[in-house]
Amino acid sequence: MNKVVNFIDLHSGEENKKKVLDNVKSNISFRGSNLWILACAIVVASVGLNVNSTAVIIGAMLISPLMGPIIGAGFGLGIYDFNLLKRSLKNLLIATVVSLLVSTIYFFLSPFKDTQSELLARTSPNIYDIFIAFFGGLVGVIAITRVEKGNPIPGVAIATALMPPLCTAGYGLALGNFKFFFGAMYLYTINCVFICIATFIIVKYLKYPIVKQTDVKTEKRVKYMISFLTLVLIVPSVFFAYQLFKEKKYKQKVELFLKLEFLDKGYTVLYKKTQFTSNPKKIDIAFLRRRLDKDEIKELNVKLKTYELNNTVLNIIQDTTDLKQDILNEITFNNKTMSEKDLIIAKLQSQIVSLKFDNNAILGETRILFPEIANIAIANHVFNENKENRKVITVVLYESKNDLDTIEKKKLTAWLKNKFKTDAVEIFKRQ
């Protein structure tokens, strides 16, 4: 048993406590070079978020000096050095204000204000962010108290990610988006508090000497304060984690619905988008060639409940104009740029696909039902395209020795209407 205890004992390889405390105190202050390094790191992180570059963001986190006052606050609480705690919190406040100011100015002046995925990732913290902050903080403090520091410190700076939330908060202020601001500041607060709590726990475990003897009442007050802060931050994060879990489960059900109802039946899905936060929830979908009538769409909406997709509406996009707009919105949301010329090309390509048919394949089927037909050509023709009375007519041109009689024409028309799910089919013999 003693061997096991010695194996995991943190006192082994521990640095001199006075030396550790001196190092912690020297890294608290934000004056001179530290302030300049912080401002430059904020600009680098803001650029990284602006251009959606993970490598640049990581670089900014590595040069950021923000961990100093947070670790100092944890030490101040652990050894009941309230002067150290006060200095640490004061410098953390200065660093936070400077960071917000620099990032807000940057994003206000930046010509690129698209919401990137790296920015969005910092606006909805959950319980997993608490785990990262707490255990990252534990690693950081343990490394600080070692004789050989090793290489955990850069990893802790990256994992706990103090810079990106501050830059995201500045982005929210610059654009007047307070949802982004408060979400990012909540993540920043989580990181600060749980790194501080992790520091407090390690300081207590390693039995750092108390600077000022305190009574039981004061010790309890500190513990109550830590417990209160922990609870206040954990409860909302658990809620956000539950929302994230629900969204992932919902999207899994949507994927199952699309697979069984469309993909397994050979329908090619050109576009899909799930709107989980809307009320009712919405599934937008468009097919490469398949067109559905109102009854089919109604039936599919009823089927949603069998997949436990309650309070959900299925929206089938069949108009290329609507599809173009939805794709454009999706591209903007995901930070992909596409010129108007590219959109026109994409629209024209979509229209060409929707108007063309595989005549050779259709001819093979047609000859089985109508052996007298030697060749066939089918195409969709659009009338009044940009008007409310827009109409698509499927025009069929066939070759045969003799004209089809009225009955055969009716049979061919009915078969093609059913095959292509269309109400308008016109048949002509090639002269």
N, C-alpha and C positions, 0 to 999 in steps of 0.2 A: 504493500500500500504506500509506503514511504517513497518507493521508487517512482510510483505513478505521480505522487504529489510533487516530487522533485522535477519530474519530467515536464510538468506543466507550470511550474512555479515561475512567476514573472519577476521575482527578486533576482533570479540568476541573470547575470549580464546587465544589471541595472546601473545606470549612470549615477554619479554623486547628486543627491537631491538638491543641494545648494546650487550646483552648476546648472542643473535643469531649470530651476526657478529663475536664475539669472538670464538664461537664454530666452525663457518665456517672456519675462518682463521686457527684454530688449527688442522683442518682435511685436510689441503691442502698439507702439507709437506710430502715428501716421503724420510724419513731418518730413520735409525735404525730399530725399530720394524715394522713400516709401510711397509718398503721395504721387510723385511723378510716375513711378512704376505702376501704381494702381490705375491712374488715369490712362496710361498707354495700354495697359492690359484690357481696360474697358473698351477702348476704341477698337483694339484687335478683335475682341469677342463680338462687338457689335457688327464689325465688318463680316466676321464669320457667320453670324446669324443672318445678316442681310443677304449674303450670297449663298447661304445654305451649305457652308463648308465645315464639315465636322473636324477636319484636321486643323483648321485655323482656330476653331473654338477650343480644341484641346490645348493648342499652343498658348492661348490666352489664360486658360486655367492653370497651366504650369508656372506662368510668371506672376500670377496673382498673389499678393501678400495678405489676402483677407483672412486666412486661417489664424493669424497671430492673435488678434484681440478676442476671437471666439475661444481659443485654447486658454488664453489668459483669464477669461471670465470663468471657465470651468475650474481652473486652478484656484482662482479667488474664492469661489464657493466651497471648494474642497478643503481648503486650509483656513477658511473663515477670515481671509484677508480682504476686508470690505473696501479698503483703499485700492487694492489691485482690481477688484471687481468693478469699482466705480470707474477707474481709468480705462479698463478694457471696454466697458459698455460705451463710454464717451468716445473712444477712438473708433469703435465699431459703428457708432452713429455717424461720425464724421466720414468714415469710409463709405457708408451706405449712401449718404447725401451726395457726396462727390461722384460716386458711381452713377447714381440716378441722373444727376445733372449732366454729366458727360455723355451718357448714352441717349438721353432725351435730346440734347443738342445735335448729336450725330444723326439720329433718325429723323429729326425735324429737317435737317439740311440735306439728307440723302435723297436723291431723285428716285430711288428704288424703295417702294413702300409695300411690296407684296408680302403677304403673310406666308412665311416659309414653314416647312415641316419642323425644322429645328426650333423655331419660335413657338409653334403650337404645342410642342412637347413639354414646354415649361409653364403651361397655363392651367393644367388640370392635375395637380399632385394627388397622390393616393398613398395608401399604407406602405406600398413598396418603396416609395421615396423616403419614408421614415426609417425603414430597415437599412437602406443604403446610407443615410446620414448617420445613423447610430453606429452601425458596424464599421463604416468608414472612419468615423470619429474614433472608435476604439483602436483601430489599427494605427491611426495617426498619433494618438497619445502614447500608445505602447512604444512606437518607434522613437518618439521624442525622448522617452525616459531610458533608452538603451545607450550603452557605451558606443556600440557600433550601430549607427543609424540605419544602415542598409538602404534598400531602394523602395520602401513602401510610401514615402512621403509624396513623390510625384503621382503615384497611383491614387493616393487619398485625395489629392487636389483635383484629379480628374473625376473620381467617383462621386465625391460630395458636391461637385459642380455649383460653386457659389456665384461665379461670374455670370453665366447665362441667364439665371432668373432675374438678376438686377438689370441686365441689358434688355430683357424682354419687358420688364416693368417700365423701363425708359421708352421702349417702343410703344407701349400702351399709352403713356403720357403724351408722347409726340403726336399720336394719332387721335387722342381723346377717347381711346378704347379702354374704359375702366375695368371691364371684365378681364382683359389681358393683364392690366396693372395689378389688380387684387389677386388674381390667380398666381402670377409670378412672385409677388411679394409673400404670398402664403407659402410657396415652395422655398423661398429664401429663408423665411422665418423657421420653417421645419428644419432646414439644414443647420442653421445657426444654433437653435435650441437643442437639437439632439446630438450635435457634435459637443456642445457644452455639457450635456448630461453624461455622455460617454466619458468625457474628461473627468468630470466629478467622480464617477464610479471608479476609474482607474486610480485617481489621486487618493481616494479613500482606501482602496484595496492595498496600495503600496505604502499606506500609512505615512504620508508626508506630514511633517510637523505642523501643528496648528499655530498660526502666528499670534492669534489672540484667543485666550480662553473664553469660551462662551457658556452661558447657562443652558440648561436643557430646553428652556422655552425658545431660545434663539435657534438652536439646532432643529427643533421641531418646525419652527417657522420656515426655515430653509427647505426642509423636506416637504412641507405642505405646498410651498411655492413651486417646487420642482414637479410634484405630483399634479398640481393644478395645471401647470403649463403643458405637461405631458398629455393630460386628459383633453384639454382644449384643442390641442393640435391633432390628437389621434382620432377623435370622433368624426370630424369632417373628412379626414383622409380615408377612414374606413368606408364612409358613405360614397366617396368618389371611387374607391376600389370596387365597391359593390355595383355602382353604375357601369364601370368598365367591364366587370364580369357579365352583367346583363346584356350590354351591347355586343360583346363577343359571342354570347350564346344566341342572341337574336340573329347576328350575321351568319352563324353556322346554320341556323334553321332556314334563312333566306337562300344560302348556297344549296342546301338539300332540296328546297322547293324548285329552284331553277334547274338543278340537275335532273330531277325526276320528271318534271313537267315539260322541260324544253330540250336540254342538252341530250338526254338519253333518247329523245324522239327525233334527233337529227337536226334540230333547229340551231342555226348559228346565231349566237348572241353578239351583236355588234357593240352594244353599249349597256352598261348597268350602273346604277347608283342607288345606295340605300340611305335614306334620311331617317336616322334613329331618333333624333331629338325633336322632330316635328310632331304635331298632334292633329290628326292621326299620323302614325309613321307611314313612310312612303317608299315604294320600290319603283324606280324608273327603269325601264328596259326597252331596248330597240333590237329588232332582228335584221339580219342581212337581207333576207328576201321575204320572210313570212309576214303576211298581213292578217290581222284578226278582226272579225266583225264584233259588234256590240255584245251579242249573246255569248260569244266565246270569252270575251274579256270579263263579263259579268260572272260566268261560271268559274273562271280562274280566281276571281276575287272571293267567291264563296269557298273555294278550295283552300284558301290561305289559312282558314281556321283549323283545318285538319292537320296542318303543320305547326300549330300553336303560334301562328303569326296573327295574334289578335290586335285589334285597333290598327290595322294596316291596310293601305290602299295600294293596289297594283296599277301603275300607270304605264300603258303601252304607247311608246312614242312611234308614231307611224308617219308623221309629217317631217320632212327633211329640214324644214326651217326651224322647227322646235328642237330637233336633234342637234342641229348646228349650234343653237344657243346653249343647250345643256352641255355639250362638249366644250364649248368656249368657257362656260362657268367652271366646269371641272378642271380645265387646264389652268385657269387663273388660280383656283383654290390650291392646286398642287404645285404652283410655281413653275409652270412650263410656258414658255413663250412661243406663240405662233402668230405669224403675220396674217393679215387679212387675205393676202394672196394665197397662202397655204390653206386657209379655211375655204376659200372659193374652190381650190383644187380638190380638197377633201369632199366638199359638197357635190361637185361635178362627178367625182369618182363614185360617190354613193348613189347619185342619180343614174349613172350609166349601169351600175350593178343592178339597181331596182328595175331598169327598163329592159335589160337583156334576159334571154332565156337560153338554156342549153338545148338548142334545136335538135341536135343529133340524138340526145337521150330521149327527148319527147317524141321524135319521129319513130323510134323503136317501139314505144308504147302505143303510139297511134296506129301503126301498121297492124298490131295485134287485134285492135278493135275495129279498124277501118282499113282492110287490106287494099282497097282501091286507091288509097292515097299514096303517091310515089315520093312526095317530098313536102316539107312543111317549114314555115318560118313564122315565128311568134315574137311580138314586141309590144311593150306597153307604150301608149301615147297619152300624154298629159294635156288636158285642155283647161284654160283659165287658171294657170298655175298659181298666180299670186292673188287670186280672188276667192271669195267665200264659196262660190259654186264650182270649185276645182273638181275635176273629174278625171279618173284614169280609166282608159278603155284598152282592153287587151285585143289587139288586132291579129288575126290568124290568116296567113296566105298559104294556100295549099296547091299542089300540083297533082293532077290525075287525068286519065284519058277522058273520063266523063264527069260532068257536074254531079255533085252530091244532090240527091233529091231532098225534099223538105224534111222528111222524117230523119234521114241521116244527118242533115245539118243540125236539127234540134238535138239529136243524141250527142253529136260532137260538141255542140255549145254547152249542153248540160254537164258533160264530162269535164270540159275545160274549166267551167265555172267552179265546179266542185274541187278540181285539182289545184287551181290557183287561188281559191277563196276570193273570188271577185264577182261582182254583180253585172259587169259589162264586158261581153265578148262579141266581137264582130268577125264574121268569117267571109273570106273572099277567095275565089279561084283565080289563080294566076293565068293571065291570057297569053 
